């Protein structure tokens, strides 16, 4: 049989449709994954096989071919594990292919069948809403991030066994965390904590009010980084649209959990002065955000966000 499962992948901070096609044909037992799959995607053979067996499903001894369409774009990451597993179940007659229609599936699988976190969940959710997907099925840790797309139905099964049971019953459990209606810039580093430094504080206040750039120059220990780190607390609060853009960038970069951006705080990045050009502006076969992108909105002025701080030397960039 031939089965097709809808999924998504990332290019930059945007998502695009990927159709996971699975063919289970008679022949010697063999798994083949095609469609410009990177190493992490090809390794899904072992993860998916173990997850299916440990979840109580059968993996018939057939020749299984998995195609990730469109096949001319390189695929990276582990988020295809879940759609591949569902495609195998549908192709081998263990799941009705009709249960997969109009739904989009992403997520990594553990060897025990647990659904694990992924990068870029917010970008995938925004893409799913634009393309009229009825339900986005994703890992439980990513529900809070994807819930900011309030008009999209989400389902977050804990494991593959629970998901297949719900698909067979025809009803998916809807999962959603209430996204904050207003975004407050709450952070431990507050501008009011600074004692003295009247001239520098006045310069930062003017820059924050007028959207200007600031260059802090001084000897090590003068307080340049301390002042810059507190600048987000006097910048305008992120609107919901701005927050979605910023969170999408940090999610794709895989650093969302390490920052306070998810709480609406404007981003602050403090790279060392020895940072490479690739780390500063981003790079890779599939471009990943660099420090410049992480410090701003894609469609906004970088001077309205806390930018890159200077290092502890007087010739800070």
N, C-alpha and C positions, 0 to 999 in steps of 0.2 A: 504494500500500500504506500501511498504518497500522502504526506501531511504537511501543512503549512501553518506556522505560528508567527504572529506579528510581534516584533520586538523593536528596539531602537538602539542607536549608537550615537556617539558624540564626535563632532568635528569642531574644534575650538570650544565655544560655550553653547553651541547650537546642537540640537538633536535631529536625526533624520530616521526615516523608516528603514528597518531591516526585516526582511521576510526570511525566517528560518525554515527551510524546506528539508524534510527528512524522508528518505526513501529506504524502506526495509525490503530488500529483494532476496530471493533464494540464492544460496551460494555459500562459499566458505566464510566463517565468522570473521568479519573485518569492519573496522570503523574508519571512515574517511571524512575529513572536514575540509571543504573547499570554500572559496570566496575570499581570498586574500586574508586568511586568518593568521593573526600573530601567535606567538608561542603560548601565551596564557589562554588563548581561545582553543588551540589544539589540545592543550592539556585537559580540557573539559571532558575528554573521552574517559579518563580515569575517574574524575570527580562524579560525572553523571552516572557512569556505570555502577560505581559503588553506592551512590545515593539511591538509585533505583532498586538495587538488590536489598539494601538495608531498610528500605521503606516498604518492603513486601511485594514489589512488582517483579515481573519476569523480564529478562533480557534474552529474547530468542536468539539462537545461533544463526544469524542472518548477516548478509552484507549490508551494512548501514552506511548510507551516504548522507552527509549533512552539507547543505549549501546555504551560504549566507549572502542573500541578494540585497542590493546590487553587488555583483562580484568584482567590480573594478575599483572599489574603495576598501582600503585596508581597515580591518576590524581589530580592535584592541580591548583588553579588559576581560573580566569574568562574568559580566552580566548576561551572557548568552546561555549560561548553564541551565537556568530554569526553562526557557523556551525550547532548548534542545531536548531536555528530559520530557517535556510535554509532547513534543513532536514525535519522539520515539514511542511513547505510550499510544498516541493516536495512530501512528503508522503500523503498529503491531496489534491493533484492535483492542487495546486495553482501555481506551478512552474515546468517547464520541468526538470526532473532529468538529461537529457543530457547536460543541461547548466552548470552543476557542474563538469563535467568530466575534468580531467587533471588540475584542479585548487585546490589551497590549501587556506583555510579560517581560520583566527584567529581574535579574537577581542572581547572585552566586549561590551555589549549593555546597554544603558541607558533605563529608562522606556519610554522615548519618541522615542526610536528607534535609537538614536545617537550611532555611533561606537566610543568607547573610547579606550584609550591607554592600552598597555599590557607590560609585562616584556619579555625580551629575544628575541626581534624582529630580531636582527642580527643573532642569532643562528638559528632561524627558517628560515631566508632567505638563509643562507649558506646550511642548510639541504635541502631546496626546490630546490636549484640549483643542488646539488649533485644527487637528485632524479628526475631530468628532469621535474619539474613542469612547466607548461606553464605560469601560472600567480599566484602570491601570492597576496591575498586580505587581507589587514591589516588596522589598524586604521590610520587616517591621521597623528597624532603626531609621529608615528613610521617610517614615510617614509624616513626622513633624515638618520636615523640609518640604515635601510635596503637598502638604495640606495648605500651603499658602496659595495654591491654585484652587480656590474655594469651589469653583463650578465643576470640578472633576471628581468622579467617584473613584475611591481608592479601596483596594483590598490588600491586606498584608498578612498572609498565612505564615505561621511559625515554621512549618515544614512542608515538604512535598506531599506527604501522605494526606495532610489536612486539606491542601489545595485540591488534590485530585478528588477527594471525597465530596467537597463542595461543588466541584465542576460536574460530577456525576449526578448530584442532587439538583443541579440547575440554579443554585442560589449561592452567591458569594457573600461572605460576611464583609460589610462595609466598615472600613477603619478610617478614623480621622481624629486628628488632634486639633483643637481650636487654635488657630493662628491668632496672635495678638492683633487687635484692631488698630492699635496705635503703636508706633515704634518709639521707644524712649532711649535716649543715649545714656545708659547707665554703665559706668565703668569705675573700677577702683581708682584709676588715675584721674583726678579732678583738677581743673585749672585753679580752683580756689585754694588748693593746698600749697601753692607756690608762695614763698615768703621772700620779699625783696624782688630783685630783677625787674624794676619798674619799667625800664626802657624796653627790654625784650618782651615783657607782657603786653605793653602798649602796641608794639609792632605786630604781635600775633593777633591781638584783638582787631586791629585795623585790617590785617590780611584776611581774617575770618569773616569780617563784615563785608569787605569789598571783593572777596574772591581773588586775592592777590597771592603771588608766590612769595616765599620767605627763604632767605639764606642765613643760617646761623653760623657764625664764625667765632672761634674762641679756643683757648687752651683746654686740654683735657680736664674734666671736672668742673667746668664753668657752668654746666647745667643745660647744655644745648639739647641733648636727648631727653632729659627730664621735661623740659618745656615742650618740645615737639610731641612727646608721648601724651601730653595732656591737652593738646589742641583739639582732638575730636570732641571733647566735652563742651566746647564753646561754638562748635559748628552747628548749622541748622539740622534739625532732626530729619532723618530719612523718611521720605514718603513711602507709601506701600510699593509704588512702581519702582522707585529707586532701590528699595530694599530687595526686591525680587531680582533686579539686575546684579546687585553686588553679591547676593547669596549664590546666584547661579555661577558666577566666576569662581568663588571660593569652593563651591561644591565640585566643580569640574577639576579644580586643582587638587582636591582631596585634603584641604586644610580647614574645612568649615568647622569641624569639631574643636579645633585648636584656637579659635578666635571667638570674639563676642559679636561677630557680624550677624549671626542668626537672631540676636536680640535687638537688632536695629541700630547698633552702634556703628558709626562710620569707620571704615577700615583704616588701620595704621600699620605700616610696614617699616621695619628698621633693619634693612640688610647691612652687612658689614661692608667696609669700603673696599675689600678685596673681592667682592662678588664678581663673577664672570659676566660677560656680555649676554650669554645665553640665559643665565639665571635672572638677569635684570629685565630683559625684554621678552623672554620666553623662547622656546625652540622645540624641536622634535619632529619626527616624520609626520605625526599628527600634532599640530601646535598645541602646547600647553601654556597656560598663563604664566608670565613672569612677574617679578615684583612690581613693575610699573602697572600692569593690569590689575594686580591684587590691591593696589592702592587707589583705585578709581572706579567710576562707572563706565561701561562701554560707550554710552551715548551722552555722558555728562562731561563737564569741565573738570580736569584733574585738580584744579586749584580749589574746588569746593569740597575736596576730601583731604583727609590727613595723608600727605604724601610720604615720600621716602625720607627718613630721617638722616641727618648727617652722622658720621662716625665720631669717635672721641678725639679726633685730631683737628688741628686748625685748618687743614686743607680739605675739609670734608667736601664731597661732591654736592 
